[in-house]
Amino acid sequence: MFSVSFVIPCYNCEKFIIENIKKLKKKILSLKIKYEIILIDDGSNDSSCKKIKDHIKKNKFISLIENKKNQGKSFSVIKGIKKSKYSFVIMIDCDLPYFNSLNKIVLHLKNKADLVIINRKLKDSKLKSEQLNLYQISRYILGAIIAFLNKILLNITIEGGDTQAGLKGFKKNRALMTNKFISKKFFFDLELIHQFLKKKLKIISIKTNYFIPKKSSIKILNFKNNYSIFKELLLILILKNLSK
């Protein structure tokens, strides 16, 4: 039976995490695959961790990793991947973005894809039309800048350079499991895609209709946060180019 480890980073998600675990489990059962769900709580300061613990007590297919303090999404995802026991991994954010595309991710992995990504920059992908607020506009512009830098400086050849959508599936390989990733906060996805491109592995992009969240734990309008984002991105761009 096809087996998948689902890796889910969590932070301050007490309002929806239990319903989303139930929703994901229902979807997995409909796919008729063997699975495990690994949740990584990244030092939440609400009751997320307690709610998850109470919910999974009697479920042997779901486990929780706790970061004692907030370490960052990349740190948490890498920790979950290292713990995963199956050859295929699907990473999805705890708010379950692009959930309707989960079937396609699994199907492509079954059909020998090495990496399957949601790509918001594909020609047929569409931003759902709505009146965007300042945060959404800022996030869209920041994403476009990051994608441009990825393409120019790291030769990210996937259409549009979109590396950051919160749903991806991949087959583990030795290089991946032994690699020392630079990112701790924001850009594990970029490093993952860069590595698969470098190895000339099979990457599939899936189109999507998407919207930009009106708010997020990532504070785009905060100068200090933006500095942290670009500091980590530039570190990756420099070190990856030096290692060519």
N, C-alpha and C positions, 0 to 999 in steps of 0.2 A: 504494500500500500504506500502511496506517495505520502511523505512525511515532511512537515514544515514546523519550524520554530518561529513563533510570532514574538517579536521584540518591541515592547511599548514603553517609551520613556514617559514619565508622569510628573507633573508639577502643579500643585494647587488646583486639583481637579475634583474636589469633593462633591461638587454639584452634579456631576454627570458620569463619573468613572464607573460606578456599579452598573448603571444602565448600559453603558458602552461595552463593558465586559460581557454582559448578557447578550447584547446585540451581536458582538463579534463571535461569540461561541455558537449562537444560532446559525450564523452564516457559515462558519467552519463545518458544522455538522451537516449542513446542506451540500457542502462540497465533497463530503465523504472522503476525507483525508485524515491521516494520523497527525496529531498536533500536540504542541505544548505552547503555553502562553507565558512569557516572562515579562513581568512588569517591573520597572525600575523607578522607584520613587526618589526624585532628586532633591531631597531635603525640603519637602513641602512644609509650609508653616500653617497649614490648615489640617483638617482631619482626614485627608486623602489616605494616608498610610493606614490609619486605624480602620477605615471603612474597607479598604482592600483586604487587610488581614482577616477581618471578621467574615468577609464574603468568601474567601478562598480556603477557609479552614478544612473543609471536607472535599476539596477538589484537587485531586492529585495531578491534574494536567495544568494547573496554574500555580506559578511561584512568584514570589516577591523578593526583589533585591532592594535594600535600603541604603541610600547615601546619607550619612549622618549630617552632612551639610550640602548646600547647593553647589554642585560641581560643574554642571553644564550638560546640555543635551548630548553632545558628542561623547563625553566621558561615560555617560549613562548607557548609551546605545552600544558602545564598544564593550562595556562590562557585560551587557546582556548577550551580545554575540559570543563572547568568550565562554559564557556559561551554557549556551545552546547546545543541544545534543544531536540535532538533525542536520543533514547536509544542506538543506534549503532554509533560508531565513527570509521572513517578510518583516520589514520595519514599518510601523505605522504609528503616527502620533496619537496621543490618547483621546483627542477629539474625533478620531476616525475620519480624517479627510479623504475624499475621493473613494469613499466606501463602496460605491457601486462598481468600481473598477477592480475590486478584489478578485472576482472570478477570472478576469483577463490576466491578472498577474499570475495566478496559479496555473492557468492554462498554458501560458507561454513558458513558465518554468518546466512544466511537464513536457513541453515540446522542445526541450534542450536549449532554451535561452540561458545565458550565464547571468545576465542582469536585466531586470525589467523595471522601467521607471515611468512615473507619470510625468509628462512633459507639457507644461502650460504654454510653451513657445512654439509648439507645432502649428503648422499653417491652419489645420482644422480645429485646433483648440480655441475655445471662446471664453472671454471674460464675461460673466453674466452682467448685463447692463443694469446699472443702478446709479444713483447719485453718490459718488464716492466722497467720503469725508477726508480731512487733512491727513489723518493717520494712514488711510488706505492709499491715497495718492503717494505719500512719502514711501510707503512700503513697496509700491509698484515701481517707483523710480529707483529705489535702492536695489531692488531685485534686478532691474535692467542693467544697472551699473555693474553689479557683481557678475552677471551673465556675460557682459561685454569683456570684462577683465579676464574672466575664465577662458573665453575663446581666444583672445589675443595673446595672453601670457602663458596659458597652460595647454593651448591647443585642444580645448574641449570641443570636439567636432560634432557632438550631437546637435541637432537643429535647435537654434536659439540659445544654446548654452545653459538651459535650465537644469540646475543640479539640486535644487533645494525643496522640491515638492515632498510632502510628508508621507509618501507611500512608495516603497520600493521592495523588490524581491530579488534575491540572488542565490547562486550556488556558492557555497564556501569553497575556498581553495587554500592550499598551504601558504601561499604568499600573503593572502589576506589575514590568515590567523596568526602569522608570525610578524606581520608588519607593525612597526611602531608609528602610530598615527600622530601627526602634529596637533591636530585640532582637539581641543578639550571642550569647547563651547558650541560653535556654530557650524563647522564645515566638514564634519565627517563625510557627509554625502558627496561633497566635492572630491575629497581624497579617494573615496570608494570608486567613483566614476573614473577618475583619472587613472587609477590602478588598472581597472578593467580595460580601458582604452589602450593603455600602454602594453598590456598583455595580448591585445587584439582579440579579446573575447567577444562573444555574441551579445550585443546590447539591443534591447527592444524598447522603443518609446511608444507610450500610449497617449492618445489625445484625450482631452478632458474639457468639460464645461465647468468653470470654476468661479468662485467669488473670493474676494479678499476680505478676511475677517475685519470687523470694525474695531476690534481691540485684541490684544495678545499679551502674553507674558514677556514678549520681546518688545521693549520700549523704543520704537523707532525714533520718536521725537525727543529722545534723551541724548544729549551730546556725549555724555560719558559712555553710554551704551553703544552709540555709533562708533566712537573711538575704539572700543573693544572689538567690535565686529571687523572693522577695517584693519586693525592691528593684527588680528589673527589671520585674516585673509592675506594680507601682505606677507606675513611670515611664511605661510604656505606657498605663496607664489614665488618668493625668493628661494626658499629651501628646495622646492621641487625643481626649479630651473638650475640651481647649482648642482643638483644630483644627476642631471642629464648625462 
